[in-house]
Amino acid sequence: MPGPAVDTRTSIMEAARSRLLTEGYAGLSTRKVAEEAGVPLSQLHYHYGSKGGLILAVLREENRRLLDRQSRMYAEARPLWQRYAQACDFLDDDLESGYVRVLQEMIAAGWSNPEIGDAVRQLCSGWFQLLTEVARDAERRHGPLGPFTADEVAALVCNAFLGSEALLLLDFERAAMPIRSALRRVGDVIRALEERSTEVNDSGVPPEG
């Protein structure tokens, strides 16, 4: 059975995740986290050092969980445009859960805090690496990605989602800017490219137009 130290860390992590995803980075109180976890505040500082250390630990764990989810989804044997559509569905889930808000808050905090900046870059790099693998697989299956390298496509998609998240958190909705529909429209482009590639592979002759 896990020892007291493991149980304490787990209790603190679960309480911090619950409060962080509902209250955000700025509103998180370490004292309230300790109270919810049923441990002295000193235990929180012993295990995580500071509020920033605790938040980064929660964010790393949540990021790992969501990245695993995304990796499993992109590994499925479905057309890429369908998997991309699922990624757009996940965006709405992650906005609702509070994860996106915390990530964006930590990105902003990282502008002036090098330690937080380093940690957030590592988190975002995981998503870029996954998207690069997806783009390279698409390149192998369907040929060149227009004028873009796989890395460039991954960078564009990654930044499209990060920028969209920031604006959606500012309550930009369809009347002001069609963010969600624009992201989903990319899936239509992917579908057209996939279907065009399939026609070429089946006939050996590029379709007209």
Backbone torsions as a table, in degrees:
resi	resn	phi	psi	omega
1	MET	NA	148.4	179.8
2	PRO	-64.9	147.3	179.9
3	GLY	-78.9	175.1	-179.1
4	PRO	-57.5	-38.4	-178.2
5	ALA	-63.3	-41.7	179.0
6	VAL	-65.3	-43.5	179.3
7	ASP	-62.4	-39.9	180.0
8	THR	-64.8	-46.3	178.9
9	ARG	-60.6	-42.5	-179.7
10	THR	-64.8	-42.9	179.7
11	SER	-62.8	-42.9	179.0
12	ILE	-64.9	-44.4	-179.1
13	MET	-61.7	-44.6	-179.1
14	GLU	-65.8	-41.3	178.2
15	ALA	-66.1	-41.2	-179.7
16	ALA	-65.3	-41.4	178.9
17	ARG	-61.7	-45.4	-179.1
18	SER	-60.0	-46.7	-177.0
19	ARG	-74.9	-36.6	-177.6
20	LEU	-66.0	-42.9	-177.3
21	LEU	-72.6	-17.9	177.3
22	THR	-99.5	-30.6	-174.8
23	GLU	-106.7	-19.2	-179.0
24	GLY	82.3	172.3	-176.6
25	TYR	-62.2	-49.5	-174.7
26	ALA	-66.4	-34.1	-174.7
27	GLY	-89.8	-2.7	-176.0
28	LEU	-72.2	131.2	176.5
29	SER	-111.3	120.4	178.5
30	THR	-64.0	-32.0	178.6
31	ARG	-64.1	-42.2	179.0
32	LYS	-68.8	-34.7	176.4
33	VAL	-62.2	-46.3	179.6
34	ALA	-61.5	-41.3	179.0
35	GLU	-63.0	-44.1	-179.1
36	GLU	-67.2	-34.0	179.3
37	ALA	-77.9	-14.5	-179.8
38	GLY	73.5	33.1	-179.5
39	VAL	-130.5	158.3	174.7
40	PRO	-64.8	150.0	179.0
41	LEU	-58.7	-32.8	-179.6
42	SER	-60.8	-31.1	179.3
43	GLN	-68.2	-35.8	177.5
44	LEU	-62.6	-46.8	180.0
45	HIS	-68.4	-31.7	178.9
46	TYR	-64.9	-43.3	-175.2
47	HIS	-84.4	-31.9	-172.6
48	TYR	-122.4	-7.6	173.4
49	GLY	84.6	-47.4	-175.2
50	SER	-163.0	173.8	175.7
51	LYS	-59.9	-43.3	179.6
52	GLY	-62.1	-41.1	178.9
53	GLY	-64.6	-39.1	178.0
54	LEU	-65.1	-46.1	-178.3
55	ILE	-63.1	-42.0	178.9
56	LEU	-64.2	-37.4	178.2
57	ALA	-63.6	-43.3	178.4
58	VAL	-65.0	-43.9	-177.7
59	LEU	-65.1	-39.7	177.4
60	ARG	-61.1	-44.6	-178.7
61	GLU	-66.2	-43.7	179.3
62	GLU	-66.2	-40.4	178.7
63	ASN	-63.1	-42.0	178.6
64	ARG	-61.0	-42.6	-179.4
65	ARG	-63.1	-44.7	-177.7
66	LEU	-73.0	-34.5	177.6
67	LEU	-67.4	-38.1	174.8
68	ASP	-62.0	-43.1	177.9
69	ARG	-59.0	-46.1	-178.2
70	GLN	-66.8	-39.2	179.8
71	SER	-63.6	-42.9	178.4
72	ARG	-63.0	-40.2	-178.4
73	MET	-65.6	-45.5	-178.4
74	TYR	-71.0	-17.6	177.8
75	ALA	-82.0	-8.4	-178.7
76	GLU	-68.6	150.7	-178.7
77	ALA	-85.9	68.8	177.5
78	ARG	-131.3	159.1	173.8
79	PRO	-55.4	146.6	-176.9
80	LEU	-61.0	-34.8	-177.9
81	TRP	-65.0	-32.1	176.8
82	GLN	-70.5	-39.1	178.2
83	ARG	-67.9	-36.6	176.5
84	TYR	-64.2	-41.0	177.5
85	ALA	-60.2	-37.8	176.9
86	GLN	-64.5	-37.2	177.3
87	ALA	-62.0	-36.7	177.1
88	CYS	-67.0	-36.4	175.4
89	ASP	-64.1	-41.1	179.0
90	PHE	-60.9	-34.7	179.4
91	LEU	-58.1	-45.1	179.1
92	ASP	-63.5	-39.8	177.5
93	ASP	-61.3	-42.9	-175.4
94	ASP	-75.0	-28.5	172.3
95	LEU	-66.1	-44.1	-178.2
96	GLU	-67.3	-35.3	-177.3
97	SER	-71.2	-23.6	-176.8
98	GLY	102.2	-11.6	-178.0
99	TYR	-59.6	-44.5	-176.4
100	VAL	-62.0	-41.2	-179.8
101	ARG	-62.6	-43.6	179.9
102	VAL	-64.0	-44.0	179.1
103	LEU	-59.9	-45.4	-179.7
104	GLN	-65.7	-36.6	176.8
105	GLU	-64.7	-38.6	179.5
106	MET	-72.4	-32.8	173.4
107	ILE	-60.0	-46.5	179.5
108	ALA	-64.1	-40.5	178.9
109	ALA	-64.8	-31.6	-179.1
110	GLY	-69.5	-15.7	177.9
111	TRP	-64.5	-31.5	-177.2
112	SER	-115.6	-6.9	180.0
113	ASN	-120.0	104.7	-175.8
114	PRO	-58.6	-36.3	-179.6
115	GLU	-63.8	-46.0	177.8
116	ILE	-66.6	-40.2	178.9
117	GLY	-58.5	-44.7	178.2
118	ASP	-60.8	-44.3	-177.9
119	ALA	-64.6	-43.0	-178.4
120	VAL	-68.8	-36.3	176.1
121	ARG	-60.7	-39.4	178.0
122	GLN	-63.8	-41.1	179.1
123	LEU	-62.9	-47.8	-177.9
124	CYS	-68.2	-29.7	178.9
125	SER	-63.1	-33.6	177.8
126	GLY	-61.4	-40.8	178.6
127	TRP	-68.6	-40.5	179.1
128	PHE	-63.5	-42.0	179.5
129	GLN	-62.9	-41.7	178.1
130	LEU	-62.0	-47.7	-178.7
131	LEU	-65.3	-32.3	176.4
132	THR	-64.5	-42.3	177.5
133	GLU	-62.1	-40.9	179.4
134	VAL	-64.6	-43.3	-179.6
135	ALA	-66.3	-38.8	178.8
136	ARG	-66.4	-37.0	176.9
137	ASP	-65.1	-41.3	177.8
138	ALA	-63.5	-37.5	178.9
139	GLU	-64.9	-41.6	178.5
140	ARG	-64.8	-38.3	-175.4
141	ARG	-79.6	-37.3	-168.5
142	HIS	-120.6	-1.1	178.3
143	GLY	95.5	-171.3	-174.9
144	PRO	-54.9	146.2	-179.5
145	LEU	-95.5	58.0	-177.1
146	GLY	63.9	-137.9	179.7
147	PRO	-84.2	0.8	-171.9
148	PHE	-98.2	147.5	167.7
149	THR	-81.8	165.8	178.1
150	ALA	-61.2	-39.6	178.5
151	ASP	-61.7	-39.6	-179.2
152	GLU	-69.1	-40.0	176.4
153	VAL	-61.3	-44.3	179.2
154	ALA	-61.8	-41.2	179.3
155	ALA	-63.8	-41.6	179.8
156	LEU	-64.8	-45.2	-179.0
157	VAL	-66.5	-43.9	179.8
158	CYS	-59.1	-46.3	-179.2
159	ASN	-71.4	-31.4	176.0
160	ALA	-61.5	-42.3	180.0
161	PHE	-71.8	-43.4	179.9
162	LEU	-62.5	-44.3	178.9
163	GLY	-65.9	-39.7	178.5
164	SER	-63.5	-41.0	178.6
165	GLU	-59.3	-44.7	-178.9
166	ALA	-61.1	-42.7	-178.3
167	LEU	-72.8	-36.6	177.3
168	LEU	-64.6	-35.3	177.0
169	LEU	-67.2	-22.8	176.3
170	LEU	-88.6	10.4	177.0
171	ASP	67.8	29.9	169.3
172	PHE	-73.0	117.0	178.8
173	GLU	-113.8	-175.0	-169.9
174	ARG	-57.2	-37.2	-177.8
175	ALA	-61.7	-32.9	-178.4
176	ALA	-92.6	-37.2	-176.2
177	MET	-163.4	120.5	-175.8
178	PRO	-78.4	69.0	-172.2
179	ILE	-67.8	-53.8	-176.2
180	ARG	-62.5	-44.6	-177.7
181	SER	-67.7	-33.4	177.7
182	ALA	-65.5	-43.2	177.7
183	LEU	-61.6	-44.0	-178.6
184	ARG	-68.2	-28.9	-179.9
185	ARG	-64.9	-25.9	175.2
186	VAL	-58.6	-35.0	177.0
187	GLY	-61.0	-33.2	177.2
188	ASP	-65.9	-38.3	177.8
189	VAL	-64.9	-43.8	178.7
190	ILE	-61.7	-41.8	-179.3
191	ARG	-63.6	-42.9	179.7
192	ALA	-62.3	-41.5	179.4
193	LEU	-66.6	-40.2	178.8
194	GLU	-64.7	-44.5	-177.8
195	GLU	-68.4	-35.1	177.0
196	ARG	-65.3	-41.5	178.8
197	SER	-63.4	-39.2	179.6
198	THR	-64.4	-40.1	178.0
199	GLU	-61.9	-41.7	179.2
200	VAL	-64.7	-44.7	-179.1
201	ASN	-64.8	-35.4	-178.4
202	ASP	-74.7	-37.9	-174.8
203	SER	-101.5	-24.0	-175.4
204	GLY	80.0	-2.2	-179.9
205	VAL	-123.4	126.0	178.3
206	PRO	-58.3	137.9	177.6
207	PRO	-67.8	152.9	179.3
208	GLU	-72.1	155.3	175.2
209	GLY	95.1	NA	NA
